[in-house]
């Protein structure tokens, strides 16, 4: 999965660079397809890949997590 994301990122970046570098009629289309590829394909795949094995509750500010943070702050002060 990591290599697929990297290849798609490089392809999108290549399209954007090719669009800026060329003076052809299709230059704006190349830039557009590169941007769409980044934001519609690469970014969601990357987000899924990074979050697939993580528990979302660990990152939310719930009462339990706030209590844990307060306890760890008290331990650091002593």
C-alpha positions in Angstrom: 0.0 0.0 0.0 2.8 2.4 0.9 4.4 1.9 -2.6 1.1 2.4 -4.4 0.6 5.7 -2.5 4.1 6.8 -3.4 3.7 5.9 -7.1 0.3 7.8 -7.3 1.8 10.8 -5.5 4.8 10.9 -7.9 2.4 10.5 -10.9 0.3 13.4 -9.6 3.3 15.6 -8.9 4.7 14.7 -12.3 1.4 15.8 -14.0 1.5 19.1 -12.1 5.1 19.7 -13.0 4.6 18.7 -16.6 1.6 21.1 -16.8 3.7 24.0 -15.5 6.6 23.1 -17.7 4.8 22.8 -21.0 3.2 25.5 -23.1 0.7 23.1 -24.8 -3.0 23.6 -24.9 -3.4 20.7 -22.4 -1.2 22.3 -19.7 -4.1 23.4 -17.5 -5.7 20.0 -17.8 -2.5 18.3 -16.7 -2.3 20.5 -13.7 -6.0 19.9 -12.9 -5.7 16.1 -13.2 -2.6 16.2 -11.0 -4.4 18.2 -8.3 -7.5 16.0 -8.5 -5.3 12.9 -8.2 -3.7 14.3 -5.1 -6.9 15.3 -3.3 -9.3 12.6 -4.5 -7.0 9.6 -4.7 -3.7 10.0 -2.8 -4.8 11.9 0.3 -7.7 9.5 1.2 -5.5 6.5 0.6 -2.8 8.0 2.7 -5.2 8.8 5.5 -6.7 5.3 5.5 -3.3 3.8 5.5 -2.1 5.8 8.5 -5.3 5.4 10.6 -6.4 1.8 9.8 -5.0 0.2 13.0 -5.6 3.1 15.4 -8.3 3.6 17.9 -10.0 6.9 17.4 -11.0 7.1 21.1 -7.3 7.4 22.1 -7.2 10.8 20.3 -10.5 12.3 21.5 -10.8 14.5 24.5 -13.0 12.4 26.7 -13.3 12.7 30.5 -11.1 9.6 30.9 -8.4 11.0 28.7 -8.5 14.4 30.4 -8.1 12.7 33.8 -5.1 10.8 32.4 -3.5 14.0 31.2 -4.1 15.7 34.5 -2.5 12.7 36.4 0.5 12.7 34.1 1.0 16.5 34.6 0.9 16.0 38.4 3.5 13.2 38.2 5.8 15.4 36.1 5.6 18.2 38.7 6.7 15.9 41.5 
